[in-house]
């Protein structure tokens, strides 16, 4: 199975735990965390993007061949990140 790039959205303890576990997978090529925190940068690359910057996230996903986006906090979900990606899937 090919390795993939993952973008994890969030900056809290939940995202730190997710980043820690994801980084252990042999299936992960690159793990990006937006915006991340001091702990997440031990397991991947923090990216200066807000979880509600849907256009910025979309551009990052396309530019970095991200195959999986994991949303940690509720706010991007409540604001419609899923619907945004469905509406902008090219």
N, C-alpha and C positions, 0 to 999 in steps of 0.2 A: 504494500500500500504506500502511496506517495505521501510525503510529509506536506503539511499545510501551514499557512500563515493564519494566525488567529488575532482578532482584535477584541480585547476585553474592555468594556466601558465601565468606568467607575474609579473611585479613589478611597474607598473605605476599607475596613477590616475584612468585610465579605470578599471584596475584590482581591485583597492580599491573599486570603486563603485559596481562592480560585486560581490565582496566578501561580501560587506555590504548587498546587496539584497539577495544573496544566503543564507547567514547565517540566514535570517528571515524565511526561508522555514521549515516547519515541516517535510519535506521529506528528509532533509539532516542529516545524521548521523555524518559525519566528513567532514570538508572542509579544504583541504590542498591547500596552495598557493606556487608555485615555481617560482622564489625565494621569491616573496612577498616583502613587505616593512613595515615600522613601523606602517602604518595605517592598512594594511591587517591583521596584527597579532592581531588586536582587534576583528576580526571576524572569524578567523580560525588559523590553524597552518602553519607557514612559514616553507618551506622545502628548504634546501640548494642544489638546482638543477638549472642549467641554462636551459632556455627555448629551447636551441638547443642541449642539451645533451639527445638525443633521447633514447639511451640505458639506461641511468640512469632513465629517465622518465618511460620507459617501465618496468624496474625492480621495481620501486616504485609502479606503478599501480598494478602489479601482487602481490607484497608483502603486499599491503594494501587494497586489494579487492576494488579498485577504479572502479566504474561503469560508470563514466562520466568524460571526460577530456574536459575542456573549454580552448581554446587558445585565449588569449587577444591580444598580439602583432602580428604584421605581419611577423616578421622575422622567427619564427618557421614554419609558413605556407609556406612562400616563399622557405624555405630550405627543405620542403617536409615531415613535421611531419605526415600529413594524409597518404601519400603514405607509409611511414615507418611503421605505425601501420597496414595498410592493408597487407603489405608484411610479417609482423611478428605476425599476429593473429593466435595464437595456439588454 
